[in-house]
Amino acid sequence: MILVDAGAWLALADKGDAYHARCVAFFRSNREPLMTTYPVLVECVHLMFRRIGVTKTLA
């Protein structure tokens, strides 16, 4: 099981992030179960609102 923190989720969602391509490749090829926490999700939503906008975050 892999514990995923906010940085990976943000890089996956934000095409302008320096690690976006690496995260996309990882999430596509990974076969291990992933786990995160509610605080990480709250942090991600907050930061995504600011980085990519509310509309893209909620899409």
Steps between C-alpha positions, in 0.01 A plus 500: 500500500624849411408803708448797266558852631371831363795565269426202278129582470578864420758408237253258344231768474718795397639470146736788575665319791861395447415141605172464309634263231672278760184479708285415201742223403508367856122498548450329163753226565458445874328177606540539876205617713507871578393665823468860612341685792220750542740778603698442179182523293397823674846647440489396134162656434606824667824519299335391176243780531793744506722329240261382228173669597172389648343386171783262409526372857133409513495345151 
